[in-house]
């Protein structure tokens, strides 16, 4: 678990740095959106980890997953702006 958390932290930090620097924005945005969509799997595969009382009472893990909707929305805006 510690290694996977470290790899995830490195992965997300690298993505953030690439977005800040502006290299390969279109590609990075597509990779991030795919990554964020994959983070939704615990909502369906491990609902006990995501909800205390499904479907309205989220655990901390569930809240972390749901906040990704905001990030995905922001990425779609950035991607649209990058197309111009």
C-alpha positions as CSV (number, residue, x, y, z in Angstrom):
1,X,0.0,0.0,0.0
2,X,2.8,2.5,0.8
3,X,4.4,2.0,-2.6
4,X,1.2,2.4,-4.5
5,X,0.4,5.6,-2.5
6,X,3.9,7.0,-3.3
7,X,3.5,6.1,-7.0
8,X,0.0,7.7,-7.1
9,X,1.4,10.9,-5.4
10,X,4.3,11.0,-7.9
11,X,1.9,10.5,-10.8
12,X,-0.5,13.2,-9.7
13,X,2.3,15.6,-8.9
14,X,3.8,15.1,-12.4
15,X,0.4,15.7,-14.0
16,X,0.0,18.9,-11.9
17,X,3.5,20.1,-12.9
18,X,2.9,19.4,-16.6
19,X,-0.4,21.4,-16.4
20,X,1.3,24.3,-14.7
21,X,4.2,24.4,-17.0
22,X,2.0,24.0,-20.1
23,X,3.8,21.2,-21.9
24,X,1.6,18.9,-23.9
25,X,-1.6,20.3,-22.3
26,X,-4.0,18.6,-24.7
27,X,-2.4,15.1,-24.1
28,X,-2.0,15.7,-20.3
29,X,-5.7,16.7,-20.0
30,X,-6.9,13.6,-21.8
31,X,-4.7,11.4,-19.5
32,X,-6.0,13.2,-16.4
33,X,-9.6,12.8,-17.4
34,X,-9.0,9.1,-17.9
35,X,-7.3,8.9,-14.6
36,X,-10.1,10.8,-12.8
37,X,-12.8,8.6,-14.4
38,X,-10.9,5.5,-13.0
39,X,-11.0,7.0,-9.5
40,X,-14.8,6.7,-9.6
41,X,-14.6,2.8,-9.6
42,X,-14.7,2.5,-5.8
43,X,-18.1,4.2,-5.7
44,X,-19.4,1.2,-7.6
45,X,-17.0,-1.7,-6.7
46,X,-16.4,-0.8,-3.0
47,X,-19.5,1.2,-1.8
48,X,-18.7,0.4,1.8
49,X,-15.5,2.3,1.5
50,X,-17.2,5.3,-0.1
51,X,-20.4,5.6,1.8
52,X,-21.5,5.4,5.4
53,X,-25.1,5.3,4.4
54,X,-25.5,4.9,0.7
55,X,-26.1,7.0,-1.4
56,X,-26.0,10.3,0.5
57,X,-23.6,10.0,3.4
58,X,-20.0,9.9,2.0
59,X,-16.9,8.8,3.9
60,X,-13.7,10.8,3.5
61,X,-12.7,8.5,0.6
62,X,-16.1,9.2,-1.1
63,X,-15.7,12.9,-0.7
64,X,-12.3,12.7,-2.3
65,X,-13.7,10.8,-5.2
66,X,-16.7,13.2,-5.7
67,X,-14.4,16.3,-5.6
68,X,-12.9,14.9,-8.8
69,X,-16.1,16.0,-10.6
70,X,-15.0,19.6,-10.0
71,X,-11.5,18.8,-11.3
72,X,-12.9,17.1,-14.4
73,X,-15.1,20.1,-15.1
74,X,-12.1,22.5,-14.8
75,X,-10.1,20.3,-17.2
76,X,-12.9,20.4,-19.8
77,X,-12.7,24.2,-19.6
78,X,-8.9,24.2,-19.9
79,X,-9.1,21.8,-22.8
80,X,-11.7,23.9,-24.6
81,X,-9.5,27.0,-24.1
82,X,-6.4,25.1,-25.4
83,X,-8.2,24.3,-28.6
84,X,-8.4,28.0,-29.5
